[in-house]
Structures are given as structure tokens and as C-alpha cells.
């Protein structure tokens, strides 16, 4: 069985919209295969503008941190290549994927094509009694290390661990439950159906080898 490649992505930015002139200030990508981290890429990015005070307060990233960093244009091809043949994963995928797509378009690359998973949506299914679905709160509840929230490198690693925990949780479910979840998962925003299908396949293989 061919292993699935996941690219877990987290961005820190000057604001919410590349189209409105906001830019990336830090990017982190964790590549995971066979539920093991194969490699990571993380870098500060020069936004070509001052970082707003409220963003400095949130991320603890300052103009000094990015002073010697390269602009996104210099990283775009490598980032694009990292995402190829991978499932794009993010905690609130609407933000990270849409922002990155806008940035790819801005620097003259085609929009990335592929499947994506939102770990917020996934956590709501598997841990429905959680009081909060913020990454920091879920990390605390599930004993996932997260030293500094709102820093792309730490957030991406925590999101990778959350994805793996979610998959472990799926495998603990009875096969019939996974089958029912799989049937209903096609209505979801992100491509969780593929994750559930992989789990079903693994459960069936375990059953067949008994």
C-alpha cells in the first residue's frame, strides 16, 4: 500500500488577505509520510513592509526578525514543489491554503491543485466534547507539545501531531462506525473521506490477518 504524503502548513502573515497587500512573515511546512515526519521547512519571510503592532504582539515576530529574510518570491518555487503529490493540511485550512494560493498567483505560479484536510473540522468530529478547537487548547487537551503558539514552526509541528492523533483515534473506532463516518464525510468541507478510507483499509487488513 502506497503511503500518503501530508504537507502540514502554517503561515504567519501581516494580515488576512494577500489581495489587499498583506504578506507572509513566516512559513513552516512539515512533510509526513507513514505518520513519521520526513522533513521540515521553516523560514522567516520579508514582507516588504512593516509588521503591524498587533501582529508583533500575537506572533512575537518583529521587523528585526525578518530584516535579513528573503521575500516570498525567492521561496515560492521550493514551497510549490514541497506541496506536490501531498495532501495539504492546516488548522483552519481556509486561511492558510487561500492565502498561499493568492501568493502563488501574485508571483506568477499556477494555483496548487490537490486534496486538503482541515484539522479543525477533523477535531470537531473526533473530539466533539472539547471546549475549544483552537490549536493551543487542543494541544493542551491531547498532551501535544506546543512551545509557542502563533509561531509557524511550532504550530505546524503541533498540527502534524494533531493529525496523527486524529488518525490514531479513528483506528480505535469500530469498523462499522468508520464506515458510517466515511459515508457521511463526502458532505464535509475538506477531504477527510480519504483519511477515513485509509483507516478502513487498514482496519480491514488487520481483520484479514487475524
C-alpha positions as CSV (number, residue, x, y, z in Angstrom):
1,X,0.0,0.0,0.0
2,X,1.5,3.3,-1.1
3,X,2.0,5.7,1.8
4,X,0.2,9.0,1.8
5,X,2.3,12.2,1.9
6,X,0.9,15.0,4.0
7,X,2.2,18.6,3.9
8,X,1.2,20.3,7.1
9,X,1.4,24.0,6.6
10,X,1.3,27.1,8.9
11,X,1.7,30.7,7.9
12,X,2.2,33.9,9.9
13,X,1.2,36.9,8.0
14,X,0.8,40.7,8.3
15,X,-3.0,40.3,7.9
16,X,-5.8,38.3,6.4
17,X,-5.6,39.0,2.6
18,X,-2.8,38.8,0.1
19,X,-5.1,40.6,-2.4
20,X,-5.2,43.5,0.0
21,X,-1.4,43.7,0.2
22,X,-0.8,41.5,3.3
23,X,2.3,39.3,3.1
24,X,3.7,36.2,4.7
25,X,6.3,36.8,7.5
26,X,6.9,33.2,8.5
27,X,6.1,29.8,6.8
28,X,6.6,26.3,8.1
29,X,5.9,23.0,6.2
30,X,6.1,19.6,7.9
31,X,6.2,16.7,5.4
32,X,4.9,13.5,7.0
33,X,4.8,10.0,5.4
34,X,3.8,6.8,7.2
35,X,2.9,9.0,10.1
36,X,6.5,10.0,10.5
37,X,8.0,13.4,10.0
38,X,10.3,13.1,6.9
39,X,11.4,16.7,6.7
40,X,10.6,20.2,7.7
41,X,11.0,23.6,6.1
42,X,10.7,26.8,8.1
43,X,11.8,30.3,7.3
44,X,11.1,33.9,8.1
45,X,9.9,35.8,5.0
46,X,10.5,39.5,4.3
47,X,7.1,41.1,3.8
48,X,8.4,44.3,2.1
49,X,6.5,46.3,4.8
50,X,6.5,46.9,8.5
51,X,4.8,44.3,10.6
52,X,1.7,45.7,12.3
53,X,2.0,46.1,16.1
54,X,-0.9,43.7,16.8
55,X,0.8,41.0,14.7
56,X,4.0,41.5,16.6
57,X,2.1,41.1,19.8
58,X,0.4,37.9,18.6
59,X,3.4,36.2,16.9
60,X,6.3,37.8,18.7
61,X,7.8,38.3,15.2
62,X,9.4,41.7,14.8
63,X,10.8,43.7,11.8
64,X,14.2,42.8,13.1
65,X,13.5,39.1,12.8
66,X,12.6,39.4,9.1
67,X,15.2,42.1,8.2
68,X,17.6,39.7,6.5
69,X,14.9,37.3,5.3
70,X,14.2,36.8,1.6
71,X,10.8,37.8,0.1
72,X,8.2,35.0,-0.8
73,X,9.2,35.2,-4.4
74,X,12.5,33.6,-3.5
75,X,10.9,30.7,-1.7
76,X,7.8,30.2,-3.9
77,X,9.1,27.5,-6.3
78,X,10.5,25.4,-3.5
79,X,7.3,25.7,-1.5
80,X,5.3,24.8,-4.5
81,X,7.5,21.7,-5.1
82,X,7.1,20.6,-1.5
83,X,3.3,20.5,-1.8
84,X,3.3,18.4,-4.9
85,X,1.6,15.0,-4.6
86,X,0.8,15.8,-0.9
87,X,-2.4,16.3,1.0
88,X,-2.4,19.9,2.2
89,X,-3.1,20.0,5.9
90,X,-3.7,23.1,8.1
91,X,-5.5,24.1,11.3
92,X,-8.2,26.3,9.6
93,X,-7.2,25.4,6.1
94,X,-9.4,28.2,4.6
95,X,-6.9,30.7,5.8
96,X,-3.5,29.1,5.0
97,X,-4.4,27.5,1.7
98,X,-6.3,30.5,0.3
99,X,-3.5,32.9,1.4
100,X,-0.9,30.7,-0.2
101,X,-2.9,30.3,-3.4
102,X,-3.1,34.1,-3.6
103,X,0.6,34.4,-3.1
104,X,1.3,31.8,-5.8
105,X,-0.9,33.7,-8.2
106,X,0.8,37.0,-7.3
107,X,4.3,35.7,-8.1
108,X,3.2,34.1,-11.4
109,X,2.7,30.4,-10.4
110,X,-0.3,28.3,-11.1
111,X,-2.7,27.6,-8.2
112,X,-1.8,24.5,-6.4
113,X,-4.1,21.5,-7.1
114,X,-4.8,18.8,-4.7
115,X,-6.7,17.4,-1.7
116,X,-6.7,19.2,1.7
117,X,-7.7,18.5,5.3
118,X,-8.7,21.0,7.9
119,X,-7.7,19.7,11.3
120,X,-10.3,22.0,13.0
121,X,-13.0,20.1,11.1
122,X,-11.4,16.8,11.8
123,X,-11.0,17.5,15.6
124,X,-14.7,18.5,15.8
125,X,-15.7,15.1,14.6
126,X,-13.2,13.1,16.7
127,X,-13.1,15.2,19.9
128,X,-16.6,16.7,19.9
129,X,-16.6,17.4,23.7
130,X,-13.6,19.7,23.5
131,X,-14.3,23.1,25.0
132,X,-12.3,24.8,22.3
133,X,-10.9,23.9,18.9
134,X,-8.1,26.4,18.9
135,X,-4.8,24.7,18.3
136,X,-3.3,25.7,21.6
137,X,-6.3,24.3,23.5
138,X,-6.4,21.0,21.6
139,X,-2.7,20.6,22.1
140,X,-3.1,21.1,25.8
141,X,-6.0,18.6,26.0
142,X,-4.2,16.0,24.0
143,X,-0.7,16.5,25.5
144,X,0.8,17.7,22.3
145,X,3.9,19.8,22.7
146,X,3.4,23.5,21.6
147,X,6.0,25.8,23.0
148,X,5.0,29.0,21.3
149,X,1.6,29.3,19.7
150,X,1.3,31.6,16.7
151,X,4.8,30.8,15.5
152,X,4.6,28.9,12.2
153,X,7.3,26.3,13.1
154,X,5.7,25.3,16.4
155,X,2.2,25.5,15.1
156,X,3.0,23.3,12.1
157,X,4.6,20.6,14.3
158,X,1.7,20.7,16.7
159,X,-0.8,20.4,13.8
160,X,1.2,17.4,12.4
161,X,0.9,15.7,15.8
162,X,-2.8,16.5,16.0
163,X,-3.3,14.9,12.6
164,X,-1.5,11.8,13.7
165,X,-3.6,11.7,17.0
166,X,-6.8,12.0,15.0
167,X,-5.8,9.1,12.8
168,X,-5.0,7.0,15.9
169,X,-8.4,8.0,17.3
170,X,-10.1,6.8,14.0
171,X,-8.4,3.5,14.2
172,X,-9.7,2.9,17.7
173,X,-13.3,3.1,16.4
174,X,-15.3,0.0,15.4
175,X,-15.1,-0.7,11.7
176,X,-18.8,-0.1,11.3
177,X,-18.5,3.3,12.8
178,X,-15.7,4.3,10.5
179,X,-17.8,3.0,7.5
180,X,-20.7,5.3,8.6
181,X,-18.4,8.2,9.1
182,X,-16.9,7.6,5.7
183,X,-20.4,7.6,4.0
184,X,-21.2,10.9,5.6
185,X,-17.8,12.5,5.1
186,X,-18.4,13.5,1.5
187,X,-20.5,16.4,2.6
188,X,-17.6,17.9,4.6
189,X,-15.6,20.9,3.5
190,X,-12.2,19.2,3.5
191,X,-11.2,15.8,2.1
192,X,-11.5,13.8,5.3
193,X,-13.1,11.0,3.4
194,X,-9.7,9.9,2.1
195,X,-8.3,9.7,5.6
196,X,-11.3,7.6,6.7
197,X,-10.9,5.4,3.7
198,X,-7.2,4.8,4.5
199,X,-8.3,3.9,8.1
200,X,-11.0,1.5,6.8
201,X,-8.4,-0.2,4.5
202,X,-6.0,-0.6,7.5
203,X,-8.8,-2.0,9.7
204,X,-9.8,-4.5,7.0
205,X,-6.2,-5.6,6.6
206,X,-5.8,-6.1,10.3
207,X,-9.0,-8.1,10.3
208,X,-7.8,-10.3,7.4
209,X,-4.5,-11.1,9.1
210,X,-6.1,-12.4,12.3
